[in-house]
Amino acid sequence: MLDRQEILRYLEIPHSNSTIDNLIDRAEKEVLQAARPKHTSRRIFIRTDISTGKTLLAGTEITSRSLTEHLQGCQEGFLFACTLGPGIDSLVKRCSLTEPPMLPVIQAVSAACTEYYADQAQKELEDYAAEHNLFLRPRYSPGYGDFSLSCQRFLFDALDIPKKIGVSLTSSFLMIPFKSVTAVIGLSPDPSLCHVHKCMTCTAKNCPFRKEDGKNV
């Protein structure tokens, strides 16, 4: 079910072998057993001002040039959040105490599982878009580009995330359970602007998902 190449990239391993495959198979089974996915979303109106780098999301002004550029041309979209649930945190903690060598495999599989579930949860948004002849821009999360991590607070309040899916936010804007995702998803009338993989909108340079030429893999 999960993308094996994606898991290998999280592990920063270029090629697999039988030993690694067995570890990933075992980790995938444990992660899927521990996961209790939940998600929530809210349709919003969007206004962008590329000259100032400001975006209005549901009436709240966000200053982020990268977010504004990403959403340019979108008049509506979704706020989105999903989580694998607290069972993954417990699995990681147990593994760190009882079997540390297995920990990076569990973490890599959990990361791939988070992305997989987010993609699956997003399908209902795709249905809405198709009904209105619109197309979803890639998910854009706080922490990408200059979209400040502190904007998590806006997303949490707008979506009532603790109540809806049981995720809390720390004082440093990290989410618990830790395998959780928040994002803004624009709706565009132009499909040509909606095919770019989410990594291509991120400015992180030291990332295993990037090639040396800066293109995503």
N, C-alpha and C positions, 0 to 999 in steps of 0.2 A: 504494500500500500504506500509506504513512504518512499520518497525519492532517495535512492541509495547514493547517487552522486552528490546530492545536497548534504547528506550525512557525512560523506567523506570530506567535503569541503569544510564543514564545521570542525572536523577532526584535523584538518590541514594535512590530510594524507592523499597523495595524488592517485594512488592505485590500491586496489584491494587485494586480499589473498584469502585463503580458506580460514585462517585464524581470525582475521578481522571480520570476515563475513559471519562467522559463528558468534562473535561477540555482539555484532550489530543485531543479528537475529534474536539473540537472548535479550538485549536491551530493548528492542522494539516490542517484544512480547510483554516485558515488565512495564514499559511506559504506557502501552495501550490498555493494560489492565488497571493501571493507577489513574489514568486520565478520566476526568468527569467534565467534558467540555461544556461551556456555556458562552453565549454571546448576546449582545444587544446592539441596537443601532437606532438612529434618529435622522429623519430627513430634515435638511435645513436649507435656508437660502444663503447664497454666497455672493459677496461683492468684492472685487479685487481692484486695487489701484497700483498698477505697476510702477508709477512714477514715485510713489512714496514707500512702496514695499509693505503696504498695509492691506489686510484682508478682513472683511466682516464675515464672521461665522455666526449665524443665528443672532445677529445684532451685537456680537462682541468683537471688538477690534483686536486683531492679532498683528503684531509687527514682526514680519519675517519675509525677507525678500525671496528666499528660496520657496517658501510656501506660496507666496503670491504668484511667482512665476509658474509653479506647478499647477495652480488652479486657474490660471488666466484663461478666460473664455467660458468658465463654468459659472452658471447662475444659481445652481442648486447642487446638492450633494448629500453625503451622509457623514455623521459622526459614528464611529464604529469601535467596538471593544469586544475582545474575547479572551478566554482563559482556559487552560487545561485543568484548573482546579488545584486544591491543596495537596492532593495525593502525590503529585509529582515532587513537590517540596519534600514530603516525607520520604519518598523513594530516594531522592538525592542525598538527604541527610543520613539515611540508613546505609546507603552505599559508601558514603565518605567515611563512616565509622567501621564498617565491616569488610569492605572490599575496595579500597582507594583506587587500584588500577582500573577498575571498571567505571569509575566516576566520569571521566571525559566522554566515554561512549554513551552513557546514560544522558549526559548533558547535550551531546550532539544530536542524539535521537529525539530528545525532548524538544530541542529547537526546531528540528525538521517537522515534528508533529504539530507544533504550534503554528507554523506556516501552513501546513496542510489543512488544519482545521479552520484557520482564518480564511483560506481560499474556499473551503466548502461552505462556511457560514455566509460568505459573500455572495453565493449564488442567488439568494433571494433578492439581493440588491440588483444583481444582473437582470433578474426577471422584470423588476420595476423599470430599469433602464430600457430594456428591449420594448416594453409596452409603450414607452414614450419616445422611441426613436433616439435614445441617448446611449452613451457609452461610458463605462467607468474608467476614470483615471486610476493609476496604481495607488495603493494605500500610501499615505504619507504620515509619518508618526513624529511626535515630539522627540527631539534628539537628532533628526535628520537636518543637514544643512544648518541654517541659523534659526530653525523652528525650535525655540527653547524648550528644554525639558520641563521647565516650570509651567508650561501650558497644559501639562497633565491635569492641573487643578481645574482648568476650564472644562476639559473633556469629562472629568469625573463628576463635576457638578451638573453639566448639561445632560449627561446620560444617566445620572444617579447610579453610577457603577457599583458602589458597595451594596446597594439594595438589590440591583438587578442581577448581578452575576457574582457577588461576594468577593470582589477584589478591593483591597485597601491601598492607600497611598502613604508612603513614609514622608518624613519631613524633607528628605532629599529627592522627593518625587519618583521614587522607585516603587514598583508595584509588587504586592504580595497577594496571592501566589506569584512567584517570579516568572513563570511561563505564561505571561499575559501580554496582550497587544492592545494598544489604542491607536486610532488613526483617523485622518480625514480623507474622504474619498470624494473627489469631484465627479460631476456628471457633465459630459461634454457632447455637443452635437457633432463633433468632428472625430471620427474613429481613428484618423491618422495620428492623433495626439494621445491615443490611449493604449498603445502597444508597447511602450517602453517599460522594461522591467524595473521594479522598484529600486534595485541597486543603482541604476543609472542616475537616479535623482539624489543619491547620497554622496556627500563630499568626503566621506572617510577614506583615507589613503591606505591605512594599514589593515586591510580586510582581505581574508582568504577568498572572497567571492569576486575580487577584481583581478584582472590580468595586469601584466606589467605595463601595458599601453593605456591602462585606465578604463578599459571596457569590461563590462561584466561578463562572467563566464556562463 
